[in-house]
Amino acid sequence: MHPILDYELLKPREFNQRLAARPVGYLPLGTLEWHGEHGALGADSLQAQELFRRAARRFGGIVFPPLWLGPDRIRTMLDGQTLIGMDYDQTTSPHRALPGSCYWVPKPLFTLILEAILAQAKRAGFRCLVADGHGPSRFAWAENVDAWEEQYGLHLVSATRDFPSTWLAQLDHAAINETSVMMAVEPSLVDLSRLPSDPAVWPQGVSGEDPRLSTSEYGNQILDKTVELIGAHLDRLGL
């Protein structure tokens, strides 16, 4: 029987047992946004959630429910239209509101939400939180972890701060890295046939190496190597 790893599925006794064994929480950061014609809109949260489930299965801890919202760059056009994130990336032509992008929140609000989660995690008995996922959310987390560690008395783990050159997961946008990870997470959520068959035609709103070269094997390598990084770091923290 597989252990229950997700916070929302645990009963109080199971929660206390997992917390006592390793008081580490994993917080997937994501949103709902365009991930190419070939990818699921919730790719950011789904990738981070699977990464953290693998870490919790290997090293202990509890996986928080994903945050299905996050900040991003935003621009208001002369006609009043709002463009967010990949809507006005150099790989999107013409710049436009891409289908499905949703759940954007201003960065100050996102910061307040994270602070509320940290306060409650401390109250619940966690000693460490690992958070990662959606790029702008990742950076917002990294900007504050030093101050938050002192404020809340928690160990916080940031891909940007703690693994500046070794972190492997979610390093592009809907390109070979994220697409391969999604294929490892759930193959049915990726449809490479929806991408242009001509390799000279670049997919809209995709940033990184060609997603048409993606494989689930590569995705599993990315996930498993990143899990190892997390486990080694938790050991260094003495958790």
C-alpha positions as CSV (number, residue, x, y, z in Angstrom):
1,M,0.0,0.0,0.0
2,H,1.4,3.4,-1.0
3,P,1.8,6.0,1.7
4,I,-0.4,9.1,1.6
5,L,1.8,12.0,0.8
6,D,-0.7,14.8,0.0
7,Y,-1.6,17.1,2.9
8,E,-5.4,17.3,2.1
9,L,-5.7,13.5,2.1
10,L,-4.1,12.9,5.5
11,K,-6.1,12.2,8.6
12,P,-4.8,13.8,11.8
13,R,-3.0,10.7,13.0
14,E,-1.3,10.2,9.7
15,F,-0.4,13.8,9.5
16,N,1.3,13.7,12.9
17,Q,3.2,10.5,12.0
18,R,4.6,12.0,8.8
19,L,5.4,15.3,10.5
20,A,7.2,13.6,13.4
21,A,9.2,11.5,10.9
22,R,10.4,14.5,8.9
23,P,8.8,17.9,9.5
24,V,9.2,19.0,5.9
25,G,6.5,20.5,3.6
26,Y,6.7,20.8,-0.2
27,L,4.7,23.6,-1.8
28,P,4.1,23.4,-5.6
29,L,3.9,26.8,-7.2
30,G,1.9,27.1,-10.3
31,T,-0.9,28.8,-12.3
32,L,-3.1,28.2,-15.3
33,E,-1.4,29.4,-18.4
34,W,-0.5,28.6,-22.0
35,H,2.1,25.8,-22.3
36,G,2.0,25.5,-26.1
37,E,-0.6,23.9,-28.3
38,H,0.7,20.6,-27.0
39,G,0.6,21.0,-23.2
40,A,-1.8,21.1,-20.4
41,L,-2.6,24.6,-18.9
42,G,-1.8,23.4,-15.4
43,A,1.6,22.1,-16.3
44,D,3.5,24.3,-13.8
45,S,1.7,23.0,-10.7
46,L,1.5,19.4,-12.0
47,Q,5.2,19.2,-12.6
48,A,6.1,20.6,-9.2
49,Q,3.6,18.4,-7.5
50,E,5.0,15.2,-9.0
51,L,8.6,16.3,-8.2
52,F,7.6,16.8,-4.6
53,R,5.6,13.6,-4.4
54,R,8.7,11.7,-5.5
55,A,10.8,13.6,-2.9
56,A,8.3,12.9,-0.1
57,R,8.1,9.2,-1.1
58,R,11.9,9.0,-0.9
59,F,12.8,11.2,2.0
60,G,9.6,11.9,3.9
61,G,7.5,15.0,4.4
62,I,4.1,16.2,3.3
63,V,3.1,17.7,-0.1
64,F,0.9,20.8,0.2
65,P,-1.9,21.5,-2.3
66,P,-0.6,23.4,-5.3
67,L,-1.1,27.2,-5.5
68,W,-3.1,27.5,-8.7
69,L,-2.2,31.2,-9.0
70,G,0.9,33.3,-9.3
71,P,2.4,36.6,-10.5
72,D,3.9,37.3,-13.9
73,R,5.0,40.2,-16.0
74,I,2.0,42.2,-17.2
75,R,1.4,44.9,-19.9
76,T,-1.7,47.0,-20.6
77,M,-1.9,47.9,-24.3
78,L,-3.2,51.1,-25.8
79,D,-6.5,49.5,-26.6
80,G,-6.9,48.4,-23.0
81,Q,-6.1,44.8,-23.6
82,T,-4.0,43.1,-20.9
83,L,-1.2,40.9,-21.9
84,I,0.5,38.6,-19.3
85,G,3.6,36.5,-19.4
86,M,4.0,34.5,-22.6
87,D,1.3,36.7,-24.3
88,Y,4.0,39.1,-25.3
89,D,7.1,36.8,-25.4
90,Q,9.3,37.1,-28.4
91,T,8.1,33.6,-29.4
92,T,4.5,34.7,-29.6
93,S,3.6,36.4,-32.9
94,P,1.5,38.5,-32.9
95,H,1.4,39.4,-29.3
96,R,-2.0,38.4,-28.0
97,A,-3.9,36.9,-25.1
98,L,-3.1,33.2,-25.5
99,P,-6.0,30.7,-24.8
100,G,-6.5,29.5,-21.3
101,S,-4.1,31.7,-19.3
102,C,-5.7,32.6,-16.0
103,Y,-5.2,32.9,-12.2
104,W,-2.7,35.8,-12.4
105,V,-2.4,37.8,-9.2
106,P,-0.3,40.9,-8.4
107,K,3.0,40.1,-6.8
108,P,2.3,41.9,-3.5
109,L,-0.8,39.8,-3.1
110,F,1.1,36.6,-3.9
111,T,3.7,37.6,-1.3
112,L,1.0,38.0,1.3
113,I,-0.4,34.6,0.5
114,L,3.0,33.0,0.9
115,E,3.5,34.7,4.2
116,A,0.2,33.4,5.5
117,I,1.1,29.9,4.4
118,L,4.5,30.2,6.2
119,A,2.8,31.4,9.4
120,Q,0.3,28.5,9.3
121,A,3.0,25.9,8.4
122,K,5.0,27.1,11.4
123,R,2.0,26.8,13.6
124,A,1.2,23.3,12.3
125,G,4.7,22.1,13.3
126,F,6.7,22.2,10.1
127,R,10.4,23.1,10.3
128,C,11.1,23.4,6.6
129,L,9.3,24.3,3.4
130,V,10.5,23.5,-0.1
131,A,8.7,25.6,-2.8
132,D,9.1,25.7,-6.6
133,G,7.2,25.7,-9.9
134,H,6.0,28.6,-12.0
135,G,9.0,30.8,-12.9
136,P,7.7,34.1,-11.6
137,S,6.5,32.4,-8.5
138,R,9.9,30.7,-8.1
139,F,11.6,34.1,-8.3
140,A,9.1,35.8,-5.9
141,W,9.8,33.0,-3.4
142,A,13.6,33.4,-3.8
143,E,13.5,37.1,-3.3
144,N,12.1,36.7,0.2
145,V,13.5,33.4,1.6
146,D,16.4,35.0,3.6
147,A,14.1,37.4,5.4
148,W,11.3,34.8,5.9
149,E,13.7,32.3,7.4
150,E,14.5,34.8,10.1
151,Q,10.9,36.0,10.5
152,Y,9.3,32.6,10.8
153,G,12.1,30.5,12.2
154,L,11.9,28.0,9.3
155,H,14.3,26.4,6.9
156,L,13.2,27.4,3.4
157,V,14.5,25.8,0.2
158,S,14.7,27.8,-3.0
159,A,15.8,26.4,-6.4
160,T,17.2,29.8,-7.3
161,R,19.1,30.4,-4.1
162,D,20.1,26.9,-3.0
163,F,20.8,25.3,-6.4
164,P,21.8,28.1,-8.7
165,S,23.6,25.9,-11.2
166,T,22.3,22.3,-10.5
167,W,18.5,22.5,-10.3
168,L,17.1,20.7,-13.4
169,A,13.3,20.9,-13.3
170,Q,11.2,23.5,-15.1
171,L,14.0,25.4,-16.7
172,D,12.2,26.5,-19.9
173,H,8.6,27.3,-21.0
174,A,6.8,24.4,-22.7
175,A,10.0,23.4,-24.4
176,I,12.0,20.1,-24.1
177,N,12.5,20.3,-20.4
178,E,8.9,21.0,-19.2
179,T,7.4,18.9,-22.0
180,S,9.5,15.9,-21.1
181,V,8.7,16.3,-17.4
182,M,5.0,16.5,-18.3
183,M,5.3,13.3,-20.4
184,A,6.8,11.6,-17.3
185,V,4.0,13.0,-15.1
186,E,1.1,12.0,-17.3
187,P,1.7,11.2,-21.0
188,S,-2.0,11.9,-21.9
189,L,-1.5,15.6,-21.0
190,V,1.0,16.1,-23.9
191,D,0.2,15.9,-27.6
192,L,3.2,16.5,-29.7
193,S,1.2,16.0,-32.9
194,R,-0.3,19.5,-32.3
195,L,3.0,21.1,-32.9
196,P,4.1,22.2,-36.4
197,S,5.5,19.3,-38.3
198,D,8.0,21.5,-40.1
199,P,11.0,21.9,-37.8
200,A,11.7,25.3,-39.3
201,V,8.4,26.6,-37.9
202,W,8.8,27.4,-34.2
203,P,5.9,26.7,-31.9
204,Q,4.0,29.7,-30.6
205,G,4.7,30.8,-27.0
206,V,7.4,28.2,-26.4
207,S,10.8,29.2,-25.0
208,G,13.8,26.9,-24.9
209,E,14.9,23.9,-26.9
210,D,12.6,22.2,-29.3
211,P,9.7,20.4,-27.5
212,R,9.3,18.1,-30.4
213,L,12.4,16.2,-29.2
214,S,10.8,15.5,-25.7
215,T,10.7,12.1,-24.2
216,S,9.3,10.7,-20.9
217,E,12.7,9.1,-20.3
218,Y,14.3,12.5,-20.3
219,G,11.6,13.8,-18.0
220,N,12.1,11.1,-15.5
221,Q,15.8,11.8,-15.5
222,I,15.1,15.5,-14.7
223,L,12.7,14.6,-11.9
224,D,14.9,11.9,-10.3
225,K,18.1,13.9,-10.4
226,T,16.3,16.9,-8.9
227,V,14.8,14.7,-6.2
228,E,18.3,13.7,-5.2
229,L,19.3,17.3,-4.9
230,I,16.4,17.9,-2.5
231,G,17.2,14.9,-0.4
232,A,20.9,15.8,-0.1
233,H,20.0,19.4,0.9
234,L,17.6,18.3,3.6
235,D,20.3,16.1,5.0
236,R,22.7,19.0,5.1
237,L,20.1,21.0,7.0
238,G,19.9,18.3,9.6
239,L,16.2,17.6,9.0
